[in-house]
């Protein structure tokens, strides 16, 4: 299999100091040439009134060119990029959260724009974490209360179903009642799992091995038969510290969702990729909460060839009880549990479009430093 085509490296912007020195030297050289020309022509032009006017005009033109070119130079290299940077930060402050500062054309302003963008993303991530934490806390309390209130009458319903079965009630009706009661029981158990996370047992893990184990388990159960599963894992992935069972639950949920999304059409494809990245690096991994930029991390991406997730819904896809599936085919808690588990491991999960045509869910976990 051929590797990815490397992107051409972006040419490094020149230094602001170099640009200023070069252009000022060019301007000073031009001014010096005009000064020498004026000195040479001065004896020839001062013999007549017209010559004096021409000499004064030459000096004035020299000053105008120096001021105009200097103003253009300062605007292009300093004030223009600074105004664009201020405009971008004001736009973010006014609520345009997708706005980012553009490169400034010089090395110093490029670094400043990248730093501002990184700061903006970290602030937005921190804000999102606070909002999600408040949402998860309130929903968790609600879920625990609802699960408790539903559990008691559900047990009674199960007993009544058994009584109906013993009294010879219509078998189809009894089977339908039992099936729906089991469905309610599954929802209640999911609510309890969401509201009361299990105690973690952290250990050093090879994430690629965890993913392979999940794929093998689902394949043995026949879940992956409707699709073709492709796996790509980089060599020598760093290890992460985490709870094996919890991370297995994460990848089981993501793979089941990918299979559901890819199977409606013929030739469904699911791809799972594992790679080592550096946090905060462009095109690799976004920043992680509490983790400095350029730290080692492991990324696992689960992609599918399904219809994908509309961009307008990506901000809500991890909300509890939100689902894009048909009524009765999902509780809307699977991805919420995935997000909670990943965040408990100090990581993040994001959704984007996939080159396969569907959705790409990316789990980023901080690597354990030796």
C-alpha positions as CSV (number, residue, x, y, z in Angstrom):
1,X,0.0,0.0,0.0
2,X,1.5,3.3,-1.0
3,X,1.9,6.0,1.7
4,X,0.3,9.4,1.7
5,X,1.6,12.0,-0.7
6,X,3.6,14.5,1.3
7,X,2.3,18.0,1.2
8,X,4.8,20.6,0.0
9,X,6.3,22.5,2.9
10,X,5.1,26.1,3.3
11,X,7.8,28.5,2.5
12,X,8.9,30.2,5.7
13,X,8.0,33.9,5.8
14,X,10.9,36.4,5.9
15,X,11.8,38.1,9.2
16,X,10.3,41.5,9.9
17,X,13.8,42.8,10.8
18,X,15.3,41.6,7.5
19,X,12.4,43.1,5.5
20,X,12.7,46.4,7.2
21,X,16.5,46.6,6.9
22,X,16.5,45.5,3.3
23,X,13.8,48.0,2.2
24,X,15.2,50.8,4.3
25,X,18.7,50.2,2.8
26,X,17.1,50.2,-0.7
27,X,15.3,53.5,0.2
28,X,18.5,55.0,1.6
29,X,20.4,53.9,-1.5
30,X,17.9,55.6,-3.7
31,X,18.0,58.8,-1.6
32,X,21.8,58.8,-1.7
33,X,21.7,58.4,-5.5
34,X,19.4,61.4,-5.8
35,X,21.5,63.4,-3.4
36,X,24.7,62.7,-5.4
37,X,22.8,63.6,-8.6
38,X,21.6,66.8,-7.0
39,X,25.2,67.7,-5.9
40,X,26.5,67.0,-9.4
41,X,23.8,69.0,-11.1
42,X,23.7,71.8,-8.6
43,X,26.5,73.9,-10.2
44,X,24.9,73.5,-13.7
45,X,21.4,74.4,-12.6
46,X,22.0,77.3,-10.3
47,X,23.0,79.6,-13.2
48,X,19.4,80.3,-14.0
49,X,16.1,80.7,-12.1
50,X,14.7,77.7,-13.9
51,X,17.6,75.6,-12.7
52,X,17.0,76.6,-9.1
53,X,13.4,75.6,-9.4
54,X,14.4,72.2,-10.9
55,X,16.8,71.6,-8.2
56,X,14.2,72.4,-5.5
57,X,11.7,70.1,-7.3
58,X,14.3,67.3,-7.3
59,X,14.9,67.7,-3.5
60,X,11.1,67.8,-2.9
61,X,10.6,64.7,-5.1
62,X,13.3,63.0,-3.0
63,X,11.4,63.8,0.2
64,X,8.0,62.8,-1.2
65,X,9.3,59.4,-2.4
66,X,11.0,58.8,0.9
67,X,7.9,59.5,2.9
68,X,5.5,57.7,0.6
69,X,7.6,54.6,0.3
70,X,8.3,54.6,4.1
71,X,4.6,54.9,4.8
72,X,3.8,52.0,2.4
73,X,6.6,49.9,4.0
74,X,5.4,50.5,7.5
75,X,1.8,49.8,6.6
76,X,2.6,46.6,4.7
77,X,5.0,45.2,7.3
78,X,3.7,46.5,10.6
79,X,0.4,48.4,10.9
80,X,-1.5,46.4,8.3
81,X,-0.8,43.0,9.9
82,X,-1.4,44.5,13.3
83,X,-4.8,45.9,12.3
84,X,-5.8,42.5,10.8
85,X,-4.8,40.8,14.0
86,X,-6.8,43.3,16.1
87,X,-9.8,42.9,13.8
88,X,-9.6,39.1,14.2
89,X,-9.4,39.2,18.0
90,X,-12.3,41.7,18.1
91,X,-14.4,39.4,15.9
92,X,-13.8,36.5,18.3
93,X,-14.7,38.7,21.3
94,X,-18.0,39.6,19.5
95,X,-19.0,36.0,19.1
96,X,-17.5,35.0,15.8
97,X,-15.9,31.9,17.3
98,X,-14.7,30.4,14.0
99,X,-12.7,33.5,13.1
100,X,-8.9,33.1,13.2
101,X,-6.0,35.5,12.7
102,X,-4.4,35.3,9.2
103,X,-0.7,35.0,8.7
104,X,1.0,38.4,8.8
105,X,3.5,37.9,6.0
106,X,6.6,38.0,8.2
107,X,8.0,35.5,10.6
108,X,7.3,37.5,13.7
109,X,3.7,38.3,12.8
110,X,3.1,34.7,11.6
111,X,4.3,33.5,15.0
112,X,2.1,36.1,16.8
113,X,-1.0,35.1,14.7
114,X,-0.4,31.4,15.4
115,X,0.0,32.1,19.1
116,X,-3.2,34.2,19.2
117,X,-5.1,31.4,17.3
118,X,-3.7,28.8,19.7
119,X,-4.8,30.9,22.7
120,X,-8.2,31.3,21.2
121,X,-8.7,27.6,20.6
122,X,-7.5,26.8,24.2
123,X,-10.0,29.4,25.6
124,X,-12.8,28.0,23.5
125,X,-11.9,24.4,24.6
126,X,-11.8,25.5,28.2
127,X,-15.2,27.2,27.8
128,X,-16.6,24.1,26.1
129,X,-15.3,21.9,28.9
130,X,-17.0,24.0,31.5
131,X,-20.3,24.0,29.6
132,X,-20.1,20.2,29.0
133,X,-19.2,19.6,32.7
134,X,-22.2,21.6,33.9
135,X,-24.4,19.8,31.3
136,X,-23.1,16.4,32.3
137,X,-23.6,17.1,36.0
138,X,-27.2,18.2,35.6
139,X,-28.1,15.5,33.1
140,X,-26.3,12.9,35.3
141,X,-28.5,13.8,38.2
142,X,-31.6,13.7,36.1
143,X,-30.6,10.4,34.6
144,X,-30.0,8.8,38.0
145,X,-33.4,10.0,39.2
146,X,-35.2,8.9,36.1
147,X,-33.5,5.5,36.1
148,X,-34.4,4.9,39.8
149,X,-38.1,6.0,39.3
150,X,-38.4,3.8,36.2
151,X,-36.7,0.8,37.7
152,X,-39.4,-0.1,40.2
153,X,-42.4,-0.1,37.9
154,X,-40.3,-1.9,35.3
155,X,-39.7,-4.7,37.7
156,X,-43.4,-4.9,38.3
157,X,-44.1,-5.0,34.6
158,X,-41.7,-7.9,34.2
159,X,-43.5,-9.8,36.9
160,X,-46.9,-9.1,35.2
161,X,-45.5,-10.3,31.9
162,X,-44.5,-13.6,33.5
163,X,-47.9,-14.0,35.1
164,X,-49.5,-13.4,31.7
165,X,-47.2,-16.1,30.1
166,X,-48.2,-18.6,32.8
167,X,-51.9,-17.9,32.4
168,X,-51.7,-18.8,28.7
169,X,-52.0,-15.3,27.2
170,X,-51.4,-14.7,23.5
171,X,-47.7,-15.7,23.0
172,X,-47.1,-12.9,20.4
173,X,-48.5,-10.3,22.7
174,X,-46.5,-11.6,25.7
175,X,-43.3,-11.7,23.5
176,X,-43.9,-8.1,22.3
177,X,-44.4,-6.9,25.9
178,X,-41.3,-8.7,27.1
179,X,-39.3,-7.3,24.1
180,X,-40.4,-3.7,24.9
181,X,-39.7,-4.2,28.6
182,X,-36.2,-5.4,27.8
183,X,-35.7,-2.3,25.7
184,X,-36.7,-0.1,28.5
185,X,-34.4,-2.0,30.8
186,X,-31.6,-1.4,28.4
187,X,-32.3,2.3,28.4
188,X,-32.4,2.4,32.2
189,X,-29.1,0.5,32.4
190,X,-27.5,3.0,30.0
191,X,-28.8,5.9,32.0
192,X,-27.3,4.4,35.2
193,X,-24.0,3.8,33.4
194,X,-24.0,7.4,32.2
195,X,-25.0,8.8,35.6
196,X,-22.7,6.7,37.8
197,X,-19.3,6.0,36.0
198,X,-17.5,2.8,37.1
199,X,-14.3,3.0,39.1
200,X,-11.4,3.2,36.8
201,X,-8.4,0.8,36.9
202,X,-5.7,2.7,35.1
203,X,-2.8,0.7,33.5
204,X,-0.3,1.2,30.7
205,X,-2.0,0.4,27.5
206,X,-1.1,-0.1,23.8
207,X,-4.0,1.7,22.2
208,X,-3.5,-0.1,18.9
209,X,-3.8,-3.5,20.7
210,X,-6.9,-2.3,22.4
211,X,-8.5,-1.4,19.1
212,X,-7.4,-4.7,17.5
213,X,-9.0,-6.6,20.4
214,X,-12.3,-4.7,19.9
215,X,-12.3,-5.3,16.2
216,X,-11.6,-9.0,16.7
217,X,-14.4,-9.2,19.3
218,X,-17.0,-7.5,17.0
219,X,-15.8,-9.6,14.1
220,X,-16.3,-12.8,16.0
221,X,-19.9,-11.7,16.9
222,X,-20.6,-11.1,13.2
223,X,-21.2,-7.4,13.7
224,X,-18.6,-6.4,11.1
225,X,-19.8,-8.7,8.3
226,X,-21.9,-6.0,6.4
227,X,-18.8,-3.8,5.9
228,X,-15.2,-4.0,5.0
229,X,-12.9,-3.0,7.9
230,X,-9.5,-1.5,7.1
231,X,-7.0,-1.0,9.9
232,X,-3.9,1.2,9.8
233,X,-1.6,1.5,12.8
234,X,1.7,3.3,13.0
235,X,4.7,1.5,14.4
236,X,6.1,2.2,17.9
237,X,3.0,4.0,19.2
238,X,3.6,5.5,22.7
239,X,1.6,4.0,25.5
240,X,-1.2,5.7,27.3
241,X,-2.4,5.3,30.9
242,X,-6.1,4.4,31.0
243,X,-8.8,1.9,31.9
244,X,-8.9,-0.9,29.4
245,X,-12.6,-1.7,29.8
246,X,-13.6,1.9,29.5
247,X,-11.5,2.5,26.3
248,X,-12.8,-0.7,24.9
249,X,-16.3,0.7,25.4
250,X,-15.3,3.8,23.6
251,X,-14.1,2.0,20.5
252,X,-17.0,-0.5,20.5
253,X,-19.5,2.5,20.4
254,X,-17.6,4.2,17.7
255,X,-17.3,1.1,15.6
256,X,-20.9,0.2,16.0
257,X,-22.0,3.7,14.9
258,X,-19.6,3.5,11.9
259,X,-21.1,0.1,10.9
260,X,-24.6,1.5,11.2
261,X,-23.7,4.5,9.1
262,X,-21.8,2.5,6.4
263,X,-24.3,-0.4,5.8
264,X,-27.2,1.4,4.1
265,X,-25.4,1.4,0.8
266,X,-23.5,-1.4,-0.9
267,X,-19.7,-1.7,-0.4
268,X,-19.7,-0.1,3.1
269,X,-16.2,0.7,4.4
270,X,-15.0,1.4,7.9
271,X,-11.4,2.5,8.5
272,X,-9.6,2.6,11.8
273,X,-6.3,4.5,12.0
274,X,-3.9,4.9,14.9
275,X,-1.0,7.3,14.9
276,X,1.4,9.2,17.1
277,X,1.1,13.0,17.0
278,X,2.2,16.1,18.9
279,X,-0.5,18.1,20.6
280,X,-1.2,21.6,19.2
281,X,0.7,20.9,15.9
282,X,-1.0,22.0,12.7
283,X,-2.9,19.3,10.9
284,X,-2.1,16.7,13.5
285,X,-3.9,17.1,16.9
286,X,-5.6,19.9,18.7
287,X,-4.6,21.0,22.2
288,X,-5.6,18.8,25.1
289,X,-6.8,20.3,28.4
290,X,-4.1,20.4,31.0
291,X,-1.5,19.2,28.5
292,X,1.2,21.6,27.1
293,X,1.5,22.0,23.4
294,X,3.9,19.8,21.5
295,X,3.4,16.9,24.0
296,X,3.2,13.3,22.8
297,X,-0.3,11.9,22.1
298,X,-2.0,9.0,20.4
299,X,-4.8,9.6,17.9
300,X,-7.3,6.9,16.9
301,X,-9.7,7.8,14.0
302,X,-12.8,5.8,13.1
303,X,-14.1,6.7,9.7
304,X,-17.0,5.4,7.6
305,X,-18.4,5.7,4.1
306,X,-21.9,6.6,5.3
307,X,-23.8,9.9,4.9
308,X,-21.7,11.6,7.5
309,X,-22.8,14.2,10.1
310,X,-24.1,17.5,8.9
311,X,-21.8,20.4,10.0
312,X,-24.7,22.1,11.7
313,X,-25.2,19.0,14.0
314,X,-21.5,18.4,14.9
315,X,-21.7,20.7,17.9
316,X,-24.6,18.7,19.3
317,X,-23.6,15.2,18.4
318,X,-22.1,14.5,21.8
319,X,-25.1,15.9,23.8
320,X,-26.9,13.4,25.9
321,X,-30.1,12.1,24.3
322,X,-29.3,13.6,21.0
323,X,-29.3,11.1,18.1
324,X,-29.5,11.2,14.3
325,X,-30.9,7.7,14.2
326,X,-34.5,6.8,13.5
327,X,-36.8,6.8,16.6
328,X,-36.5,3.6,18.5
329,X,-33.0,2.8,17.2
330,X,-30.9,4.8,19.6
331,X,-30.9,6.4,23.1
332,X,-28.6,9.2,22.2
333,X,-26.3,8.3,25.1
334,X,-23.6,6.3,23.3
335,X,-21.5,9.2,22.1
336,X,-22.1,11.1,25.4
337,X,-20.6,8.2,27.3
338,X,-17.7,8.1,24.8
339,X,-17.0,11.8,25.3
340,X,-17.2,11.4,29.1
341,X,-14.8,8.5,29.1
342,X,-12.3,10.2,26.8
343,X,-12.4,13.4,28.9
344,X,-11.9,11.3,32.1
345,X,-8.7,10.1,30.4
346,X,-7.5,13.6,29.8
347,X,-8.2,13.4,26.1
348,X,-10.7,14.7,23.6
349,X,-13.0,13.4,20.9
350,X,-13.9,15.3,17.7
351,X,-16.1,14.7,14.7
352,X,-15.3,15.8,11.2
353,X,-15.8,14.8,7.6
354,X,-14.0,11.7,6.2
355,X,-12.3,11.2,2.8
356,X,-14.4,8.1,2.7
357,X,-17.5,10.3,2.4
358,X,-18.9,9.8,5.9
359,X,-18.0,10.8,9.4
360,X,-14.6,10.7,11.1
361,X,-14.5,10.4,14.9
362,X,-11.1,11.2,16.3
363,X,-10.0,10.2,19.8
364,X,-6.9,12.0,21.1
365,X,-5.3,10.6,24.2
366,X,-2.2,12.0,26.0
367,X,0.8,9.6,25.9
368,X,2.5,8.5,29.0
369,X,6.0,10.1,29.1
370,X,8.7,7.6,30.1
